């Protein structure tokens, strides 16, 4: 899963220090899909420059046009992005799994009560959804934000078509804050 840069791109990795003298840089995968970083795969930087993987070893990559230590140093700390469309095509989800970029922005309901909107996702043992509480609840004294664990005890269903998450026991969690 990945965080969205904008509607078209998602953050999938960050490049670290150089490795060796051939131009390899450490790849810090920020997604759940290491298979997307294969030879020939293309990614974008924040300026929409295309970077194509020429070679890969265990934890580092070599990009076309950056085959020297000096060139590779210009890539250190660079963030890599992938298009949402290509992510959907190349990263296969199991049943009941979703991309982060599909979950962020969904409204969270318990029964008929709008609790808020998913603002972010904190990857933990079980993901935690950061919910920006609905203004009507905040006016009643509830917290402006809260974390909702992405586990069956709290999440009944995720409906991408209606852009809603149906929760249970979440109001009780919010009331305890």
N, C-alpha and C positions, 0 to 999 in steps of 0.2 A: 504494500500500500504506500501511497505517496501523497505529499501535500501539493495543492494546486498553486502554480505561479499566476496563472490567469485561466480563462476559459479553455485555452487551447493546449497549454503545456502543464506538466506536473514534474516536480522535483523528484529525481530518482537516485542521484548519487552526488557525492562531493569528492573531489580529487585531493589527495594529500601530497606528501613529500615525494621527491624523485627517488627512484630505486635503480641503482646501478648507473652505468654510463651510456646506455643505449637509448634513453628517452622514456623509459617506463615510469609511470607515476602510480602511487597507491590509490586504489579505488575503494571508497567507503560507500557501500551499497546502502541506500536509504529506503529501499523498497523490499517487498517480499519475493522478488523475482530475480534471482541472480542469473538465471538463464538468458535474460535479455542483454547481457553484456558479453555477447559472443563476437568473434571476429567478423567484421563487416557491418556490425550494428552502428547506426548513426544516432547522435544525440545533439542537443543544442546547448549553447551557453546563454546567459541572460541577455546577450545582444543578438541572439538568433544565429550566431555563427555555428555552422555544422562541424561536428567532430566525429570522425569515423574511426572505429577501432581497427587497428592493423594487426595487433597481436594481443594475447592475454595469457597471463600465467596465474598462479594461485590467487594472489590478491592485488595484482597490478595490471595495468593496461598500457599499450603503446598506441598512440594515435597517428594516423597518416599525416605527414607534414611536420611532425614533432619528434623525429627519430634521432635526436641528439640530446645530451644532457642540458645544454643551454636552452634549446627550444622547450624542452619538457618543464623547465623551471618556470616558464610563463603560465603553465597550467595549474600550478600549486594553488590550492584553496578554491579552485573554480567549481561552481555547481553545474551539474548536468541535468538537463530537462528532456522529457520525451513528450510527444504529442499524446493527447488523450486517446485519439483514434488508434495510433500505433500501439499504445499500452493495452487497449482492449483486444487488439488483434494478436499480440505476441505473448501476453501474460494470461494464462488460463486460470480461471477461478474454479474452485470446487462448489458444489451446490451449497447455498446458504452463505457464501462469501461475497464480499463486495469490495470495490476499490474505495480508498479513503475519499477520493474526489467525488464519488457518488453519494457518500454519507454526509459530508460537510454541506450544510445548508438545509438539511431536512428538518421539518418541524417534528417535535416530539409531543405526542398526546398520551394522556392517561384517561381512559374513558373518553369523555367529550372535552376535557380540559386541556388547553394548549399550555404545555409546560415551558416551551421555548424552542430554540433552534440550535442545531449542532454547529458550534463555532470552530472546533478543532478536535483532534483525536490524539490522545497521549498513549503511545504504545507502551504497554506494561505487560505483566504476565497475562492479564486479560486487558484488552484495550479499554481505555476510559474515554468516554465521550464528554467533551467540555460543552455544556449546555448554557447558552445565554438565555436566562430566564425571561419569560414573557413579561412585558411591562406591567400588565395587570397584576401579576403576582408580586413583582417588585414593589408596586404601590401598596400592597397589603403587608409589606414587611419581610418578604422572602428574599433570600440571597439573589444577587444580580446574576451570578453564575454558579454552577455546580457541576461536579463530575458524576456521570452515570456509567457504572460498569457495564460493559458489553457482554453480559451473561444472561442466561435464560431467566434467572430470578427477576431481572428488570426489563428485559427486551422480549416482547411477545412476537413482534413481526416488523420487518422492514419492507416498505412498499415503495419502490423507486418510481413507479408510474404516478402515484399520488403525492410523491415527495414527502412521505410521512413515516415516522417510526411510532409504533404503538407500544407503549410501556406499561408496566405494572410495578407496583411498589415504589415507583420513582417519586411520587408526591410525598410519600412517607419519608423518603430519604431527604427531599428538599425541606420538609417541615422540621427535620432534626438539625438543620444547620442554623 
